[in-house]
Amino acid sequence: MHWTHLISEQQITDILALSYDKPKVIFKHSKRCSISSTALRRMEQLECIPEVDFYFLDLLAFRSISNKVSEIFGVNHESPQILLIKSGECIYEESHLGITIDELKEQLNRN
């Protein structure tokens, strides 16, 4: 898994704009949460999908960015959480143990 670390609000603006060309996945992670660690391990088992960009957001270090993601994409804050962004909007969101590779792949193929 190749992650781009989400560390600035400008990146959120970029994700929004670039999602018209290529889907973006944002994974929000808390190092203090065992469920989040489980979800992260699941995500890291995902084979590379070149037609999708993956972003990693460390919630403890960048809480204000997490809040901005929630605001811009109209989702409630969860941890862990995965968002699929396409054509400028969040078309799929899942949290906690609902985060699975199979479901993410299904959503990518569906949309």
Rosetta constraint file for C-alpha pairs under 8 A:
AtomPair CA 1 CA 43 HARMONIC 7.66 0.50
AtomPair CA 1 CA 44 HARMONIC 5.36 0.50
AtomPair CA 1 CA 45 HARMONIC 7.31 0.50
AtomPair CA 1 CA 46 HARMONIC 6.50 0.50
AtomPair CA 1 CA 47 HARMONIC 6.56 0.50
AtomPair CA 1 CA 48 HARMONIC 5.92 0.50
AtomPair CA 2 CA 48 HARMONIC 7.42 0.50
AtomPair CA 2 CA 54 HARMONIC 6.94 0.50
AtomPair CA 3 CA 53 HARMONIC 7.91 0.50
AtomPair CA 3 CA 54 HARMONIC 5.34 0.50
AtomPair CA 3 CA 55 HARMONIC 5.32 0.50
AtomPair CA 3 CA 56 HARMONIC 5.80 0.50
AtomPair CA 4 CA 53 HARMONIC 7.88 0.50
AtomPair CA 4 CA 54 HARMONIC 6.21 0.50
AtomPair CA 4 CA 55 HARMONIC 4.69 0.50
AtomPair CA 4 CA 56 HARMONIC 6.04 0.50
AtomPair CA 5 CA 55 HARMONIC 5.61 0.50
AtomPair CA 5 CA 56 HARMONIC 4.83 0.50
AtomPair CA 5 CA 57 HARMONIC 6.16 0.50
AtomPair CA 6 CA 11 HARMONIC 6.63 0.50
AtomPair CA 6 CA 12 HARMONIC 7.91 0.50
AtomPair CA 6 CA 55 HARMONIC 5.91 0.50
AtomPair CA 6 CA 56 HARMONIC 5.69 0.50
AtomPair CA 6 CA 57 HARMONIC 5.10 0.50
AtomPair CA 6 CA 58 HARMONIC 7.76 0.50
AtomPair CA 7 CA 11 HARMONIC 7.39 0.50
AtomPair CA 7 CA 57 HARMONIC 7.16 0.50
AtomPair CA 7 CA 62 HARMONIC 6.68 0.50
AtomPair CA 7 CA 65 HARMONIC 7.28 0.50
AtomPair CA 8 CA 12 HARMONIC 7.25 0.50
AtomPair CA 8 CA 65 HARMONIC 6.69 0.50
AtomPair CA 9 CA 13 HARMONIC 6.80 0.50
AtomPair CA 9 CA 65 HARMONIC 6.00 0.50
AtomPair CA 9 CA 68 HARMONIC 7.33 0.50
AtomPair CA 10 CA 14 HARMONIC 6.28 0.50
AtomPair CA 11 CA 15 HARMONIC 5.99 0.50
AtomPair CA 12 CA 16 HARMONIC 6.17 0.50
AtomPair CA 12 CA 69 HARMONIC 6.93 0.50
AtomPair CA 13 CA 17 HARMONIC 6.35 0.50
AtomPair CA 14 CA 18 HARMONIC 5.87 0.50
AtomPair CA 15 CA 19 HARMONIC 5.76 0.50
AtomPair CA 15 CA 24 HARMONIC 6.78 0.50
AtomPair CA 15 CA 85 HARMONIC 7.92 0.50
AtomPair CA 16 CA 20 HARMONIC 7.70 0.50
AtomPair CA 16 CA 85 HARMONIC 7.48 0.50
AtomPair CA 16 CA 87 HARMONIC 7.57 0.50
AtomPair CA 16 CA 88 HARMONIC 4.85 0.50
AtomPair CA 16 CA 89 HARMONIC 7.28 0.50
AtomPair CA 17 CA 87 HARMONIC 7.87 0.50
AtomPair CA 17 CA 88 HARMONIC 6.36 0.50
AtomPair CA 18 CA 22 HARMONIC 6.44 0.50
AtomPair CA 18 CA 23 HARMONIC 7.96 0.50
AtomPair CA 18 CA 88 HARMONIC 7.98 0.50
AtomPair CA 19 CA 23 HARMONIC 4.99 0.50
AtomPair CA 19 CA 24 HARMONIC 5.94 0.50
AtomPair CA 19 CA 85 HARMONIC 6.23 0.50
AtomPair CA 19 CA 86 HARMONIC 4.89 0.50
AtomPair CA 19 CA 87 HARMONIC 5.15 0.50
AtomPair CA 19 CA 88 HARMONIC 5.75 0.50
AtomPair CA 20 CA 86 HARMONIC 6.07 0.50
AtomPair CA 20 CA 87 HARMONIC 4.06 0.50
AtomPair CA 20 CA 88 HARMONIC 6.25 0.50
AtomPair CA 21 CA 87 HARMONIC 7.51 0.50
AtomPair CA 22 CA 51 HARMONIC 6.42 0.50
AtomPair CA 22 CA 52 HARMONIC 6.06 0.50
AtomPair CA 22 CA 53 HARMONIC 7.39 0.50
AtomPair CA 22 CA 86 HARMONIC 7.12 0.50
AtomPair CA 23 CA 51 HARMONIC 7.25 0.50
AtomPair CA 23 CA 52 HARMONIC 5.16 0.50
AtomPair CA 23 CA 53 HARMONIC 6.59 0.50
AtomPair CA 23 CA 84 HARMONIC 7.01 0.50
AtomPair CA 23 CA 85 HARMONIC 5.72 0.50
AtomPair CA 23 CA 86 HARMONIC 4.84 0.50
AtomPair CA 23 CA 87 HARMONIC 7.60 0.50
AtomPair CA 24 CA 52 HARMONIC 5.68 0.50
AtomPair CA 24 CA 53 HARMONIC 4.87 0.50
AtomPair CA 24 CA 54 HARMONIC 5.96 0.50
AtomPair CA 24 CA 55 HARMONIC 7.44 0.50
AtomPair CA 24 CA 84 HARMONIC 5.88 0.50
AtomPair CA 24 CA 85 HARMONIC 5.04 0.50
AtomPair CA 24 CA 86 HARMONIC 6.60 0.50
AtomPair CA 25 CA 52 HARMONIC 7.20 0.50
AtomPair CA 25 CA 53 HARMONIC 6.22 0.50
AtomPair CA 25 CA 54 HARMONIC 4.81 0.50
AtomPair CA 25 CA 55 HARMONIC 5.99 0.50
AtomPair CA 25 CA 82 HARMONIC 6.87 0.50
AtomPair CA 25 CA 83 HARMONIC 5.56 0.50
AtomPair CA 25 CA 84 HARMONIC 4.65 0.50
AtomPair CA 25 CA 85 HARMONIC 6.14 0.50
AtomPair CA 26 CA 54 HARMONIC 6.08 0.50
AtomPair CA 26 CA 55 HARMONIC 4.70 0.50
AtomPair CA 26 CA 56 HARMONIC 6.01 0.50
AtomPair CA 26 CA 57 HARMONIC 7.08 0.50
AtomPair CA 26 CA 82 HARMONIC 5.59 0.50
AtomPair CA 26 CA 83 HARMONIC 5.14 0.50
AtomPair CA 26 CA 84 HARMONIC 6.66 0.50
AtomPair CA 26 CA 85 HARMONIC 7.88 0.50
AtomPair CA 27 CA 54 HARMONIC 7.58 0.50
AtomPair CA 27 CA 55 HARMONIC 6.13 0.50
AtomPair CA 27 CA 56 HARMONIC 5.06 0.50
AtomPair CA 27 CA 57 HARMONIC 6.03 0.50
AtomPair CA 27 CA 80 HARMONIC 7.30 0.50
AtomPair CA 27 CA 81 HARMONIC 5.82 0.50
AtomPair CA 27 CA 82 HARMONIC 4.55 0.50
AtomPair CA 27 CA 83 HARMONIC 6.65 0.50
AtomPair CA 28 CA 56 HARMONIC 6.26 0.50
AtomPair CA 28 CA 57 HARMONIC 4.75 0.50
AtomPair CA 28 CA 58 HARMONIC 6.29 0.50
AtomPair CA 28 CA 59 HARMONIC 6.32 0.50
AtomPair CA 28 CA 66 HARMONIC 7.54 0.50
AtomPair CA 28 CA 78 HARMONIC 7.93 0.50
AtomPair CA 28 CA 79 HARMONIC 6.29 0.50
AtomPair CA 28 CA 80 HARMONIC 5.37 0.50
AtomPair CA 28 CA 81 HARMONIC 5.04 0.50
AtomPair CA 28 CA 82 HARMONIC 6.27 0.50
AtomPair CA 29 CA 36 HARMONIC 5.77 0.50
AtomPair CA 29 CA 37 HARMONIC 7.63 0.50
AtomPair CA 29 CA 40 HARMONIC 7.38 0.50
AtomPair CA 29 CA 56 HARMONIC 7.35 0.50
AtomPair CA 29 CA 57 HARMONIC 6.04 0.50
AtomPair CA 29 CA 58 HARMONIC 5.25 0.50
AtomPair CA 29 CA 59 HARMONIC 5.73 0.50
AtomPair CA 29 CA 79 HARMONIC 6.10 0.50
AtomPair CA 29 CA 80 HARMONIC 5.01 0.50
AtomPair CA 29 CA 81 HARMONIC 7.04 0.50
AtomPair CA 30 CA 36 HARMONIC 5.96 0.50
AtomPair CA 30 CA 37 HARMONIC 7.63 0.50
AtomPair CA 30 CA 58 HARMONIC 6.13 0.50
AtomPair CA 30 CA 59 HARMONIC 5.39 0.50
AtomPair CA 30 CA 60 HARMONIC 6.15 0.50
AtomPair CA 30 CA 79 HARMONIC 6.42 0.50
AtomPair CA 30 CA 80 HARMONIC 6.57 0.50
AtomPair CA 31 CA 36 HARMONIC 7.14 0.50
AtomPair CA 31 CA 37 HARMONIC 6.84 0.50
AtomPair CA 31 CA 58 HARMONIC 7.62 0.50
AtomPair CA 31 CA 60 HARMONIC 7.40 0.50
AtomPair CA 32 CA 36 HARMONIC 8.00 0.50
AtomPair CA 33 CA 37 HARMONIC 6.39 0.50
AtomPair CA 34 CA 38 HARMONIC 6.28 0.50
AtomPair CA 35 CA 39 HARMONIC 6.25 0.50
AtomPair CA 35 CA 80 HARMONIC 7.19 0.50
AtomPair CA 35 CA 96 HARMONIC 6.23 0.50
AtomPair CA 35 CA 97 HARMONIC 6.80 0.50
AtomPair CA 36 CA 40 HARMONIC 6.08 0.50
AtomPair CA 36 CA 79 HARMONIC 6.53 0.50
AtomPair CA 36 CA 80 HARMONIC 4.78 0.50
AtomPair CA 36 CA 96 HARMONIC 6.69 0.50
AtomPair CA 37 CA 41 HARMONIC 6.24 0.50
AtomPair CA 38 CA 42 HARMONIC 6.35 0.50
AtomPair CA 38 CA 97 HARMONIC 7.88 0.50
AtomPair CA 39 CA 43 HARMONIC 6.24 0.50
AtomPair CA 39 CA 80 HARMONIC 7.05 0.50
AtomPair CA 39 CA 96 HARMONIC 6.98 0.50
AtomPair CA 39 CA 97 HARMONIC 6.59 0.50
AtomPair CA 39 CA 99 HARMONIC 6.19 0.50
AtomPair CA 39 CA 100 HARMONIC 7.48 0.50
AtomPair CA 40 CA 44 HARMONIC 6.14 0.50
AtomPair CA 41 CA 45 HARMONIC 6.53 0.50
AtomPair CA 42 CA 46 HARMONIC 7.13 0.50
AtomPair CA 42 CA 99 HARMONIC 7.99 0.50
AtomPair CA 42 CA 100 HARMONIC 6.65 0.50
AtomPair CA 42 CA 101 HARMONIC 6.68 0.50
AtomPair CA 43 CA 100 HARMONIC 7.42 0.50
AtomPair CA 43 CA 101 HARMONIC 6.42 0.50
AtomPair CA 45 CA 101 HARMONIC 7.96 0.50
AtomPair CA 46 CA 101 HARMONIC 6.38 0.50
AtomPair CA 57 CA 62 HARMONIC 7.17 0.50
AtomPair CA 57 CA 66 HARMONIC 7.36 0.50
AtomPair CA 58 CA 62 HARMONIC 5.94 0.50
AtomPair CA 58 CA 63 HARMONIC 7.80 0.50
AtomPair CA 59 CA 63 HARMONIC 4.95 0.50
AtomPair CA 59 CA 66 HARMONIC 6.40 0.50
AtomPair CA 62 CA 66 HARMONIC 6.51 0.50
AtomPair CA 63 CA 67 HARMONIC 6.26 0.50
AtomPair CA 64 CA 68 HARMONIC 6.28 0.50
AtomPair CA 65 CA 69 HARMONIC 6.19 0.50
AtomPair CA 66 CA 70 HARMONIC 6.32 0.50
AtomPair CA 66 CA 77 HARMONIC 7.46 0.50
AtomPair CA 67 CA 71 HARMONIC 6.21 0.50
AtomPair CA 67 CA 77 HARMONIC 7.09 0.50
AtomPair CA 68 CA 72 HARMONIC 6.00 0.50
AtomPair CA 69 CA 73 HARMONIC 5.95 0.50
AtomPair CA 69 CA 74 HARMONIC 7.97 0.50
AtomPair CA 69 CA 75 HARMONIC 7.97 0.50
AtomPair CA 70 CA 74 HARMONIC 5.51 0.50
AtomPair CA 70 CA 75 HARMONIC 4.89 0.50
AtomPair CA 70 CA 76 HARMONIC 5.87 0.50
AtomPair CA 70 CA 77 HARMONIC 5.91 0.50
AtomPair CA 71 CA 75 HARMONIC 6.93 0.50
AtomPair CA 73 CA 89 HARMONIC 6.18 0.50
AtomPair CA 73 CA 90 HARMONIC 5.71 0.50
AtomPair CA 74 CA 90 HARMONIC 7.81 0.50
AtomPair CA 75 CA 93 HARMONIC 7.81 0.50
AtomPair CA 77 CA 81 HARMONIC 7.87 0.50
AtomPair CA 78 CA 95 HARMONIC 6.27 0.50
AtomPair CA 78 CA 96 HARMONIC 7.79 0.50
AtomPair CA 79 CA 95 HARMONIC 6.59 0.50
AtomPair CA 79 CA 96 HARMONIC 6.56 0.50
AtomPair CA 80 CA 95 HARMONIC 5.54 0.50
AtomPair CA 80 CA 96 HARMONIC 5.30 0.50
AtomPair CA 81 CA 93 HARMONIC 7.18 0.50
AtomPair CA 81 CA 94 HARMONIC 5.75 0.50
AtomPair CA 81 CA 95 HARMONIC 4.20 0.50
AtomPair CA 81 CA 96 HARMONIC 6.43 0.50
AtomPair CA 81 CA 99 HARMONIC 7.46 0.50
AtomPair CA 82 CA 93 HARMONIC 5.63 0.50
AtomPair CA 82 CA 94 HARMONIC 5.43 0.50
AtomPair CA 82 CA 95 HARMONIC 6.25 0.50
AtomPair CA 82 CA 99 HARMONIC 7.00 0.50
AtomPair CA 83 CA 90 HARMONIC 6.33 0.50
AtomPair CA 83 CA 91 HARMONIC 7.69 0.50
AtomPair CA 83 CA 92 HARMONIC 5.79 0.50
AtomPair CA 83 CA 93 HARMONIC 4.55 0.50
AtomPair CA 83 CA 94 HARMONIC 6.80 0.50
AtomPair CA 84 CA 90 HARMONIC 5.59 0.50
AtomPair CA 84 CA 91 HARMONIC 5.85 0.50
AtomPair CA 84 CA 92 HARMONIC 5.11 0.50
AtomPair CA 84 CA 93 HARMONIC 6.43 0.50
AtomPair CA 85 CA 89 HARMONIC 5.37 0.50
AtomPair CA 85 CA 90 HARMONIC 4.42 0.50
AtomPair CA 85 CA 91 HARMONIC 5.98 0.50
AtomPair CA 85 CA 92 HARMONIC 7.39 0.50
AtomPair CA 86 CA 90 HARMONIC 6.46 0.50
AtomPair CA 86 CA 91 HARMONIC 6.57 0.50
AtomPair CA 92 CA 107 HARMONIC 7.22 0.50
AtomPair CA 94 CA 98 HARMONIC 6.05 0.50
AtomPair CA 94 CA 99 HARMONIC 5.84 0.50
AtomPair CA 95 CA 99 HARMONIC 5.76 0.50
AtomPair CA 99 CA 103 HARMONIC 7.35 0.50
AtomPair CA 99 CA 104 HARMONIC 7.59 0.50
AtomPair CA 100 CA 104 HARMONIC 6.28 0.50
AtomPair CA 101 CA 105 HARMONIC 6.11 0.50
AtomPair CA 102 CA 106 HARMONIC 6.15 0.50
AtomPair CA 103 CA 107 HARMONIC 6.17 0.50
AtomPair CA 104 CA 108 HARMONIC 6.18 0.50
AtomPair CA 105 CA 109 HARMONIC 6.17 0.50
AtomPair CA 106 CA 110 HARMONIC 5.99 0.50
AtomPair CA 107 CA 111 HARMONIC 6.01 0.50
